């Protein structure tokens, strides 16, 4: 059988090696290789989707011996949590390469970094070996660091350093937790499947490991109060860097919260689930209010990520606290769907903001006005995705957040106070739409061009998917529910 999972993970890396092996390559050649490799990875991910997942376990597992002495192996596979994120990753990277295709600024180096980052991202979601997961998890930091530092805004060096130090230091507790589970295993193994089926740590050991993992993943999500690296990284990152950071890399934290914290230390998580729930509620409300205070459009959308990721944390915490398997599945269905919808919606918003910045060279909302008359395609696209971000029914966030709030109301009714953040998010997006797109256009923007064909090709799939997930989410939820319905803790 063709190893589709491994091919999907490593095709981008092969593209990067091919580009490095070419003695000379033009910007056009670099972009062709980037688009080609990411397109092939996308097609292979569709093949994985076609093969499907299995209830209560991992499908399409591929395993090769790596370090036999310590029980580490190359193990990859998919289930209802990881497969949707792999599909999201290949979509966003392909669209990012298409968006970047007109840039000639050190194109070869940028494409190589992007391809390496795609392999690291796909590997993080596909890994079934604790050591392998950590390797992919860490390698992703290097690529994003150089992307921000090399192609970011005027304060890129500081933002890149803050991003790298926060996430590198934040990931060290995870390494200790992984080593703890390895040492508690009998026989010694890094096989995540065994850690999930029979958690090796119990009691105080499990609680220490859980606290370590919660810290690592809270930094990556990012959740309050370890979120402060995010706005600077987003504002200074190039457009595709922001798209991948928000759409893919923030999901490392929420995915890890499910895969490690919830599945490998379920009893400990249940014990302190209410504490995690409080942090989720605070993150959701805090992110919304801080976003409301922003005048910079990109920084505003960056803070809404803290809000939306807070809802995911709420969903996972509620799942940990639930004793009813059906309600646990509802919470995790909503949390996983929220990861996907956030990637689609926020990824599209960052693309659109980048397209606006390419034309106006500013993110300040007060500088604009009346752009809907000048750039109607850009304007209506932004308005649609803004309505999606505030949770309008019929768009992607609504079915995800509805399930999260439904489970929360059943398990911890007080936490539904976080629903007030939706009103704040609605207010901030309506204000942004009014300032940037409504009214009469200022004279300096009268000749601003609307989206060109390449930009329409980039944004249209995300618009379509946002509507499709909003009105007919079952094609995704059925895949997710295959795993959530079979959880046995």
N, C-alpha and C positions, 0 to 999 in steps of 0.2 A: 504494500500500500504506500502511496506517495506521502511522505512526511510533510503534510501541508502546514502544520503549526511551525515547525522548524524553518521551512522555506519562507513563510510569512515573516518570521522574526529576522532572518538573516539576509534576505534579498536586499534590503536597504544598505546593509553593511557591505555586501558584495558590490553594490553600486558605488559606494564611497571608495572602496579599494580600486575599482576600475578607474575611477576618476583620478585617483592619486597615481596610478600606474601610467597614465598617459603623459608622455614627456611634455607636451604642450596642449593646452585646451583653452578654447575661447569661452567667453561667458555663455554663448549660445550652446556650446557642447555641454558645459556643466549643467545648464538648466534642462537640457534634453535628457541627460542621464538621471538627474534628480527626479524629473517627472516620470520617466520610464520606470525607474526602480520603485517609486512610490505607487505608481499605477499597478505594477505587477503585484506588489504587496497587497493592495486593495483587492485585486481579483482573487488572489490566493485566500484572503480572509473570507471572501464570499464562498469559496470552496469549503472552508471550515464550517461556515454557517450552514451550508447545504448538508454537510454530514451530521450536524446537530450535536446536541448534548444528551446526557442520560440522567435519569432521576437519581438523586442521592449520591452522586460520585462524579469522577472526572472522565471525560471522553477524549479520544484521539491522543492518548498518552504516548509520548516518545521518550525513551530512556536509554542512555548510554553511560557506561562506567566513566567516572572522572577521577576521583581521589578515593580509591577503595579503602585505604587505611582508616579513613575517618567517616566512611559511609556517605560521602558526597557524590552526587551523580548529576549528569545533565538530564534533568527531568522537566518536561513541559507538557501541558495539556490544557483543556478548557472545560468550563462548566457555565452555569447560568449567570454567575457573577462576572467572570472574566471575558467571555465571548462578546457580549455587547460592548465592552470597553475596548476590545481589540478592533472591532468594526469601527467604532468611533475614532480610534487612533488612526487607522488607515485612511479614513475619509478626510480628517482634518489635515493630515500631512500632505495628502495629494492636493487638496485645495491650496495649502500653503505654498507648495512648490509652483503651482500655476500662478498664484498671486505674485510670487517673487520673480517670475520669469523675465520681467523686463529690466530687472536690476543688474547693473554691470559692476557694482562695487565689490570687488574681490569675490566674484561669484563662485569660483572654484572652492575656496576655503569655506564659504558660507554653506554651499550645497553639501560638502563633506560633513560639516558639523551637523547639519539637519538630518542627513541620512544616518549618521551615528546615533543621534538622539532618537530617531524613529526605531532603530533596532533596540536601543536600551528601553524605550517605553513599551514596545511590544513584549520584550523579554520580561519586564517587570510584571505584566499582567498574565503571562503564560507560564512563568516559572512555578514548578512544584517541588523545588529543592530550596531549603532555607538559605544556604550559602549562595546558590545561583541567584535567588531573588535579591539578596543584598548586593551582589556584584552589579546586576542590572540597575538596581535602585540608585547606587552611587555613581555609576558611569554617566547616568543622565545629567547629573549635576555639572559635570565637566563641560559637556556640550553647551548647556544653557548658559553657564558662566561666560564662556568665550563669545557666545552670540550676543549677550548683553554688553559685555565689555568691548567688543570689537565693532558692533553695528548699532549700538544704542544711542540715546540722546546725549546732551551735553554733560550730564552728571552720571554717565554710564559706569564709570569706574567704581564710584561709591556704591551704586545700586547693585552692581555685579558682585562686589565684595560682600555686601550685606547679605545678598541672596545665598552666596556660597557658604559663608560662615554659619549663618542660621541653619541652613539645611544639612551641612556637613556635621556640625556639632550636634544638631538635633537627631541625627541618624545613629549616633554612637550608642545611645541606650537600646536601640533596636538590635544592634549587634550583640550586646550583652544578653538580651532576652533570647536571641537565637542560640547563642552558646549555652545558655542555661537549659533550654529545651533539648539541645543536643546531649549535654552531660546527663540529663535526667532520663534519656531514652535508653531502653534495654532491648536489643543491642543498640549501640550508638548509631544514630542515623540523622541525616538532615532532610529525610523524606517528609514533606509537608502533609502528604496524604495520611501518613501514620500519626503525625502530630494532631491532625484533625479528628481521625477516627478514635484515637485513644490519647487524649492530652497527657503529655509526660509530666507536667508540673501540677501539683495540687497544693492547697493550703497557702502558707505564707510565700512559698516559692512562686506559685501561680500569680499571687497578688503583686509581688515585686516585678515579675515579668510583664504583667498587664500595665502597671504604672509606667514602666520603661517604654512599652510600645505606645501607650497613649500619648506620652510626651513627643515621641518621634512623629507620630502621625498627626498630632495636633499642629506641629510646626509645618508639616507639609500641606495640611488641608487648605489654608491655615485657619485655626480657630482662635478666638480671643483667649488669653492675652498675648499669644505668640504669633501674631499676624503681622507685625509691624514691618517686616521685610517686603510684604506683597505690594503695597501701592508704589513704592519706589521702583521695584523691579518691573512692574507693569508699565509705568509712565516712561521709564528710560529704555525699555526693550524695544527692538524693532517690531513692526506690526505682527509678523508671523511668530515672533518670539512670544508676544502676548497671547496670541491665539493658542499656541501649543502649551504655554504655561497654564492658562486658565482651562483650556479644553481637555488637556491630557494630564499634565503633571500634577495639578491639584488633586486629581483622582487617585494618585498614588496613595495619598493619605487616607481618603475615605475607603478605597479598596483594601488597604492594609488594615483599617479598622475592622472591616468585616472578616477578611481572610485570616488575620493573625489574632487580633484581640478577641473578637467574638467567637470564632470557631476553635481557637486553640486554648483559650482560657475562659470558657463560658461561665463557669461557676463564680469565678472571681469578678467577671464583668457584671454578672447579675447582682452581686453584692454591692458594687459601687455604681451601678447603672444610673441611679438618681443623680449622682455627682456629675457624671458625663452628660446627663440630660440637662442639668443646669447650665453647663458650659455651652451646650448646643443652643439653648434658649437665649442666653446672653449674646452669643455670636450672631444669631439671626437678628435680634433687635438692635444690637450695637452696630452691626454692619449697615443696616438700613439707615439709621440716624446719621452715622458719619458720612455715608454716601450723599445724604440730603444736604450736607453742609459744603459739598465740593462745588467749585466753579470750573474745574478742569474736567472735561467730558470723559477722558480716559481714566482719570483717577476715580471718578464717580462710579464707572462701571466696574473698576477693580474692587471697590468696597462692596458693591452688590454681590461679588463672589463670596465675601465673608458671610453675608446674609444667606445666600443660597446653600453654601456648604454647611452652614449652621443647621438648616433643615435636614440635611443628610445625617449629621451627627445625632439630631433628635430621633430620626427614624431608626438608626442603629441602636441607640441607647434604649429606646422603647422595645425593640426586638429582644434585647438582652434581658429586659425586665419581664417580658411577657411569659406567662405560663401556658397560655393557650396557643398551640401550634398554628392555628389558623390566623390568629391576630399577629403572631410573630411573622408569618409569611406576608401579611398585608404590609407591615411596617418595612420589611426588607425589600419587598417589591417596589414600594414607593421610594425608598432611599436609593436603590439601584437605578430606577428610572430617572430620578432626579439627577444622578451623576451624568446620565446620557443627555438629558434635556439641557442641563447647564452647559455641557460641552457644545451642543448645537447652537443654543441661543447666545451665550456669551462669546463663543467663537465668532459667530456672525457679527455681533456688535463690535468686536475689536477689529474685524476686517473692515466694517463700514467706517469706523472711526479712523482707521488707517488711511482709507481712501479719501476721507475728508481732509486729513492732515496732509496728504500728498498734494492737495489742491490749495489749501489755505495756510499751511505751515503753522498751525496753532491748534490747541485743544480747548482754549478758553471760550466758554459758551456765550459770554456777553459780547464777543467779537462778531458773532453771526447774526442771523435774523433773515426770515423770508426765503430760506434756501429751498423750500418745497416748490416754489415757483420756478426756480432756476435749475434745480437738479431733482426732478420728481421721482426718478427711479431710486436714487440714493435715499431721498427723503421718505418715500413710502416704505422702502425696505427697512430703514431704521425704525420707523413708527411700528411696523408689524413686529419686529424683534423686541422693541421696547414693551409692547403689549404682552408679548410672550413672557418676557422677564418678570413682569408684574403679576403673572399668573392668570391671565385672561382665559376663561373656558374656551376650548377649541384649539388651544395652542399647547406646546409641549410641557410647560411646567405644571399645568393644571392637574392632569391625572396623577402626576407624581406627588405633588403637594397634598392633593385630596386624600390619597392613601396614607401619607404620613400623618396628617391631622386626624384622620379617622382612627388610626391605631392609637395615637396619642390620647385622644379623647377617651378611649376605652381603658387605657393602662394608667395614664397620669393626666387627668383632666386639667390640672392647674397649668401644665406646660403649653396648653393651647393658647396661652397669652401671646405666644410667639406669632400667632396669626395677625396680630396688630402690625407687624413689620410689613405685611403686604400693602397696607394702606400707605405707609411711609414710602415704600418703593414705588407705588403708583404715583404719589405726589412728586417724587424726584424725577421720574421719567416724564410726567406731564409738564413739569417745569422745563426740562431739557428740550422737549419737543417744541414748547412755546418759544423758548429763547432762540433755538437754532433754526427751526424750520417754519414757524408761523410769521405772519405779518408781511410787510413789504421788504424785499431784499435791499441791502445796502449797496451803494454804487460800486464798491470795490469787488463785490461778488457777482455782479450782473453777467459777467462772461465766464463764470465758473462752468467747466464742462461736466456733464452728467457721466454716469458710469459707462465705460467702454465695454466692448464685447468680452474681453478677458475678465474684467471685474464682474460682469453679469454671470459668466460661467462659474466664477468662484462663489458668488453669493447665492445663486439660485438653488443649488442642491440643499443648502442649509435652510432656506425658506421653505422649500417643499417638505423636507424632513420634519421641520418644526410643526408644520400644519398636520402632516401625516401622523406624527406621534400624538398630537393633541386630539385628533378626531378618531383615530383608530389605533390605540396603543397596544392592542392585543398581540400584534406580531412580535413586539419586544417583550411584553409582559409574560407571554406564554413561555418564552425561552428562559426568562429570569425565574419564573414560578416553578419550572422544572427542578431547580435547585432549592429554592426557598421552602417549597412544600415538603421537602424530604429531610430537612434539618432535624437531627435527633436529640439535641440537648434541651 
